[in-house]
C-alpha cells in the first residue's frame, strides 16, 4: 500500500483479537513513531508495552483507580474496568515527557507525543494490524500514572490498543477538504 492510501484509509478498530504485533513489528512501529516532528530533538515521548499477563495487571490498576474515583462503584462496573485492557492483545501506553526548554513550549511537546502515537498507528496498519487510540478517565488518573511509573513531568497521551481487526472495517465517512479548509485572504 502506498503512503497516501495508508494515510487516507487508516481506520480505528474497536474489536481486536490476536495476533498482536510481534517484537520485530514493534521495532518497525517504534522506528516510524520516532520520526514524529520534534523541535530541538527533545524526544518528548516514550512508550510502555503492555501484553500477556500485564494486560490483566493493567485491568486491576484501572479498577482500583476507578474505585478510588467513585467509592460507590458496583462490582459489575469494577469488572468492566478490569476487562478493558483485554480488548486487545497488546497496548502501547503513549507518554508525553515534558521538558523545560526555552524554545519548545509544552504544547509542542504534547503534540510531538501525539504525532509519535499517530506514527505508531500508521505503522501498525501498514504492517497489517489494526488499532484504536483510547484515553478516558484512566489516562488522567494520578493512581494510574503512579502505577505505570510516570514521573511528575509526564502525562499519558493515550492507550493504543493493537491487534488484528475482528470483523470488517467500519465505513469511513467521506471528508471533503472544503469542509475544514479555506484560503486565507
Long-range contacts (C-beta under 8 A, 24 or more apart in sequence): 1-126, 6-122, 6-125, 6-126, 7-122, 9-172, 10-121, 10-122, 10-125, 11-130, 11-169, 11-170, 11-172, 12-130, 12-131, 12-132, 12-133, 12-170, 13-130, 13-131, 13-132, 13-163, 13-165, 13-166, 13-169, 14-87, 14-132, 15-87, 15-165, 15-166, 15-167, 16-87, 16-88, 16-89, 16-130, 16-131, 16-132, 16-161, 16-162, 16-163, 16-164, 16-165, 16-166, 17-89, 17-163, 17-164, 17-166, 18-89, 18-163, 18-164, 19-89, 19-163, 19-164, 20-51, 20-88, 20-89, 20-90, 20-129, 20-162, 20-163, 20-164, 21-90, 21-124, 21-127, 21-129, 21-162, 25-124, 25-127, 25-129, 28-123, 28-127, 29-92, 29-120, 29-123, 29-124, 29-127, 30-120, 31-123, 32-119, 32-120, 32-122, 32-123, 32-126, 33-116, 33-117, 33-119, 33-120, 33-123, 34-116, 34-119, 35-119, 36-112, 36-113, 36-115, 36-116, 36-118, 36-119, 37-111, 37-112, 37-115, 38-112, 39-103, 39-104, 39-108, 39-112, 40-101, 40-103, 40-104, 42-99, 42-101, 42-104, 42-109, 42-112, 43-97, 44-96, 44-97, 44-98, 44-99, 44-104, 44-109, 44-110, 44-112, 44-113, 45-94, 45-95, 45-96, 45-97, 45-112, 45-113, 45-116, 45-117, 45-157, 46-95, 46-97, 47-92, 47-93, 47-94, 47-95, 47-116, 47-120, 48-92, 48-93, 48-95, 48-148, 48-149, 49-90, 49-91, 49-92, 50-85, 50-90, 50-91, 50-92, 50-93, 51-89, 51-90, 51-91, 55-85, 55-86, 55-89, 55-91, 56-82, 56-85, 56-86, 58-85, 58-91, 59-83, 59-84, 59-85, 59-86, 61-143, 61-144, 61-147, 61-148, 62-138, 62-144, 64-143, 64-147, 65-137, 65-138, 65-141, 65-143, 65-144, 65-147, 66-137, 66-138, 68-143, 69-137, 69-141, 81-138, 84-138, 87-161, 88-131, 88-132, 88-161, 88-162, 88-163, 89-162, 89-163, 89-164, 90-161, 90-162, 90-163, 91-159, 91-160, 91-161, 91-162, 92-117, 92-120, 92-159, 92-160, 92-162, 93-148, 93-156, 93-158, 93-159, 93-160, 94-120, 94-156, 94-157, 94-158, 94-159, 94-160, 95-148, 95-150, 95-154, 95-155, 95-156, 95-157, 96-154, 96-155, 96-156, 96-157, 97-151, 97-153, 97-154, 98-153, 98-154, 98-155, 99-153, 110-155, 110-157, 113-157, 114-157, 114-158, 117-157, 117-158, 117-160, 120-160, 121-160, 124-160, 124-162, 129-162, 129-163, 129-164, 129-165, 130-162, 130-163, 130-164, 130-165, 130-169, 131-160, 131-161, 131-162, 131-163, 132-160, 132-161, 133-158, 133-159, 133-160, 134-158, 134-159, 134-160, 134-161, 135-159
